[in-house]
Amino acid sequence: MSKQDHIEGVDDQDVLDPVAERRIKLVTIAASVFVVALAIGLAIHYWPEAKEEKKVLPEAQAPAPVVEATAEIPRTRFVDRGRELGLDFVHVSGATGRKLLPETMGSGAAFFDMDGDGDPDLYLASGCSWPGDEPVRPGGGRLYRNDGGHFVDVSADSGLDTRGFYGMGVAVGDYDGDGREDLYLTAVGPNRLYRNLGAGRFEDVTTATGVAGTRGWSSGAAFLDHDLDGDLDLVVLNYITWSPELDLVQGFQLTGLGRAYGPPTGFQGSQIELFRNDGGRFVETAASAGLRVLDPYTGVDVAKSLAIEVCDLDDDGRPDLLVANDTVRNFAFVNRGEGRFEEVGCGIGIAYDETGNARGAMGLQAADVRNDGSLAVAVGNFANEMTAFYVNEDRKDPFFIDEATSAGLGAATRDSLTFGLAMFDFDLDGYLDLACANGHVEPEIEKVQASQRHAQRPELFWNGHHRRFLQVGADEAGPDLFQPMVGRGLATADVDGDGDLDLLITANGGSPRLLINEGPTGHSLRLDLRLGANGAPALGARVRLRGDFGVQERYLSGGGGYLSQSEHLLTFGLGAATEARNVEIRWPDGRVQWLEHLAAGRHRIVAP
């Protein structure tokens, strides 16, 4: 650990106020709107000239003001160096022309420090051939060890034999508390959990732990300590009720072109699974925990889930869940304590678009992008549906409004089919920016929709500090990032150890793109929050960092994006500042730790 500092601080107790009842707020708002409307009506009646005034909308419906950023987009450069740095991986979709839906949906990736040397290693998931298909392509995910910024394929000796395994997503967490991060792989078919034995070796413990799942096609997954008992539980999303037979009997067609990949509307939903960790053996408790959402008329599962984000929606210290659903409403599960969740997506405004319609949601990410304590949730949607950008001002009583248009994301993202998302500070100015991985699901889409392409350009949006994002182009970031690809997963990590974040974008049926960030001139502070000196990352910890740039807040979470996991380190851009004056860490058990005057430019391990 020659390149790291290890800090231990003094902790104390802090208890947050309980969340105010949402019903009280809604009643108060309704009463306020009624009074305002009555006053306006009386004014119009008694003073005719008032009829020319602008119509006053209720606050929850009023469009957010558009404030143009005054600063110029910073110059940086993302260079695709994947092949040069040793990534020779090619994703196998299993496609042979039958157009089975899983072929176009994968796959994900994860950055994690598997060997404890301080460098982010990489796992890339893959599909394989379908049974009986020729030629046989066994596929299989690949594990790459990071040796000082260069990747070495160590799959053969790792114990991660996933040949013939139709992998989809990846989740990372230390389920057994031994200080090493373990791998959970979702799939079409039974999922797998691999225990990290150290020294780059893994052991398949799926059967022993009971986490294979029973739903048939799993997608996103995340580790979290939902009941705050000190060990990590596991949430697994399932997409649809699917089989090759169900797929093939449906007549999905592109006009004049023959069979097409079908939409999820042709299939029933599936069930989210929650595996509670009972000392290393897991028990499935989704229904009793409130994670099963049924249609009140048909009694079938509503969920068609692809992506999950763990965050603290209501600022009560308990981990909540956001779930992106494809063609049905999105979910928000508020953690009520004692292992129970309440689904409140409709009540807090993130279930539908502004017209009340469900969208084709793929990936999502949540963070404070304004440095003011608010929470923004970006959701990547299907083609001709803009990326959603839900913003909540009051963390104690959440209610979100989609500000995509006023934030500069609406028109810019409408034509894209967005899967992976990442909020990260690419220029280290102290504000989170947004990257999107795009690509259509239908290879021949341009023959029937002139505005669409199978391979699409990734997108990068710079946070202009004034509640508005500006789209970054090749002139500002170089051409490599914007080459069209069939993008899916997106993950971030400091691959080369220079203090800024690099981007990995996976490609369906192709090679990933590893984009090294060579441009930022600002300083950074990177915090590696650990549960003890030799512990694993402290999932559920929250950090507030104060300095010349305002207050940055980060939440160390599982999930986010699409089928992928970014490294479990928190990177704070400091701009021209050379230190963070004040850092507040709230650990998962509620303890609060304060650190003062942390110098920029170092990777620091912090333990409570």
Summary of the structure (lengths in Angstrom):
residues: 608
radius of gyration: 23.6
end to end distance: 18.6
largest distance: 83.9
contacts: 2123
relative contact order: 0.15
helix: 12%
strand: 37%
